[in-house]
C-alpha cells in the first residue's frame, strides 16, 4: 500500500485564534490529543463549527495537499494560497484520501485519518462560487491526534 512518497512532507502550518479570521502561517505547532493544535480556534472551542464537531474525533487537525490547491488554481485561473482552504497542515507528496482509516506520522506526532474534509458552503462563501464542486473529495483530510508532538514545516509524513 503506497500512501506516501519517500519525500512526503509538511510544507506549511496554519492556525488562527478566532473563528472567521484568516489563518496565519506558523513555523511550528504543538499537537495534543483531545485538544488539537494548541492556540488554534478549535482547541479553544471557538471555531465556526466547534459546537457541531464537539462530540466527534475529527476536529483535531485538518490537512490538505498542495497538489490539489495547485490543480484547482490551474483549472480556475485563481491563485488560492496554501492557507486559503483553512486547513491546518499543507502537505506535498502524499495522497491524503488514502489515509482515511489509517494511522500515519507527521514528524513525531501520530495521527489517524478519520474522514475526508469536504469543502462546504461556508468555505465557498469565502472563496467564491464553484469551489464545492471543484474540490469535492479533494479538499483534504480530517484526523485525530493519537500521539502529540511539535510539528514543523519540513517534517515527514509517513504511513505506519
C-alpha positions as CSV (number, residue, x, y, z in Angstrom):
1,X,0.0,0.0,0.0
2,X,1.6,3.2,-1.1
3,X,0.2,6.2,0.8
4,X,3.2,8.4,1.0
5,X,6.2,9.0,-1.2
6,X,9.6,9.0,0.2
7,X,9.7,12.8,0.1
8,X,6.2,13.4,1.6
9,X,6.4,16.4,3.8
10,X,4.5,19.2,5.6
11,X,5.2,22.4,3.6
12,X,3.0,24.7,5.7
13,X,1.3,25.1,9.1
14,X,-1.7,27.3,9.6
15,X,-3.8,28.4,12.6
16,X,-6.0,31.2,13.8
17,X,-7.2,32.0,17.3
18,X,-10.7,33.2,16.3
19,X,-13.5,31.9,14.0
20,X,-13.7,33.6,10.7
21,X,-10.3,35.3,10.7
22,X,-7.6,34.4,8.1
23,X,-5.3,31.6,9.0
24,X,-1.7,32.6,9.6
25,X,1.4,30.6,8.7
26,X,3.3,29.4,11.7
27,X,6.8,27.8,11.8
28,X,5.7,25.1,14.4
29,X,2.6,24.0,16.3
30,X,2.0,21.7,19.2
31,X,-0.5,18.9,18.5
32,X,-2.2,17.4,21.6
33,X,-4.6,14.5,21.7
34,X,-8.1,15.7,22.6
35,X,-7.1,19.3,22.3
36,X,-6.0,19.8,18.7
37,X,-3.4,22.4,17.7
38,X,-2.7,24.4,20.8
39,X,-3.7,28.0,20.2
40,X,-5.9,27.3,17.2
41,X,-9.6,28.3,17.2
42,X,-10.8,24.7,17.6
43,X,-8.5,23.9,20.5
44,X,-10.1,26.9,22.1
45,X,-13.6,25.7,21.1
46,X,-14.4,29.0,19.2
47,X,-14.2,27.7,15.6
48,X,-17.1,28.2,13.3
49,X,-18.1,24.5,13.6
50,X,-16.9,23.9,17.2
51,X,-20.4,23.1,18.5
52,X,-21.2,20.8,15.6
53,X,-17.9,18.9,16.0
54,X,-17.6,18.8,19.8
55,X,-18.6,15.1,20.1
56,X,-16.6,14.0,17.1
57,X,-12.9,12.9,16.9
58,X,-12.4,14.6,13.6
59,X,-11.9,18.2,14.5
60,X,-8.4,18.0,16.0
61,X,-6.4,18.6,12.8
62,X,-7.1,19.1,9.1
63,X,-4.7,18.5,6.2
64,X,-4.7,19.4,2.5
65,X,-2.4,18.6,-0.4
66,X,-0.6,21.5,-2.1
67,X,-1.1,19.4,-5.3
68,X,-4.9,19.8,-5.0
69,X,-4.6,23.6,-4.4
70,X,-2.3,23.9,-7.4
71,X,-4.7,21.8,-9.6
72,X,-7.6,24.0,-8.5
73,X,-5.7,27.2,-9.3
74,X,-4.6,25.9,-12.7
75,X,-8.2,24.8,-13.6
76,X,-9.9,28.0,-12.4
77,X,-7.2,30.7,-13.0
78,X,-7.4,31.6,-9.4
79,X,-4.4,31.9,-7.0
80,X,-5.5,30.5,-3.7
81,X,-2.7,30.5,-1.2
82,X,-1.9,27.3,0.8
83,X,-3.7,28.6,3.8
84,X,-6.8,29.8,2.0
85,X,-8.7,26.4,2.3
86,X,-8.5,26.9,6.1
87,X,-6.7,23.5,6.7
88,X,-4.0,23.3,9.4
89,X,-1.3,21.3,7.7
90,X,-0.4,21.6,4.0
91,X,1.4,18.6,2.6
92,X,3.3,17.6,-0.5
93,X,3.8,14.1,-1.9
94,X,1.0,12.2,0.0
95,X,-2.4,11.2,-1.2
96,X,-4.4,12.1,1.9
97,X,-7.6,10.4,0.7
98,X,-5.7,7.1,1.1
99,X,-5.1,7.8,4.8
100,X,-8.8,7.6,5.8
101,X,-8.9,4.9,8.5
102,X,-5.1,4.7,8.6
103,X,-2.5,5.8,11.2
104,X,0.4,7.9,10.0
105,X,3.2,10.0,11.4
106,X,3.7,13.7,10.9
107,X,7.2,14.4,12.3
108,X,7.0,12.8,15.8
109,X,3.2,13.1,16.1
110,X,1.0,10.1,15.2
111,X,-2.4,10.8,13.6
112,X,-5.3,8.7,12.4
113,X,-7.3,9.8,9.3
114,X,-11.0,9.9,10.2
115,X,-12.7,11.2,7.1
116,X,-12.3,13.5,4.1
117,X,-12.5,17.2,4.9
118,X,-15.0,18.1,2.2
119,X,-15.4,21.8,1.1
120,X,-18.5,23.4,2.5
121,X,-20.8,26.3,1.7
122,X,-19.0,28.4,4.3
123,X,-15.7,28.0,2.5
124,X,-17.3,28.6,-0.9
125,X,-18.8,31.8,0.5
126,X,-15.3,33.0,1.5
127,X,-13.5,31.9,-1.7
128,X,-16.1,32.0,-4.5
129,X,-18.7,30.1,-6.3
130,X,-17.9,26.7,-7.8
131,X,-15.4,25.8,-5.1
132,X,-17.5,23.0,-3.5
133,X,-18.0,21.2,-6.8
134,X,-14.4,21.7,-8.0
135,X,-12.9,20.4,-4.7
136,X,-15.3,17.6,-3.8
137,X,-13.3,14.7,-2.5
138,X,-10.1,16.7,-3.0
139,X,-10.2,19.3,-0.1
140,X,-8.3,17.4,2.5
141,X,-8.4,15.1,5.5
142,X,-9.8,15.3,9.0
143,X,-7.6,13.5,11.5
144,X,-7.4,12.8,15.2
145,X,-4.2,13.1,17.2
146,X,-3.1,9.7,18.6
147,X,0.3,10.9,19.9
148,X,1.1,14.6,20.2
149,X,4.3,16.4,19.4
150,X,5.5,19.6,18.0
151,X,5.2,19.6,14.2
152,X,7.2,21.9,11.9
153,X,7.3,22.7,8.2
154,X,9.6,20.2,6.6
155,X,8.6,17.3,8.8
156,X,8.0,14.0,7.0
157,X,4.6,12.4,6.5
158,X,4.9,8.6,6.8
159,X,2.3,5.9,6.8
160,X,2.6,3.5,9.7
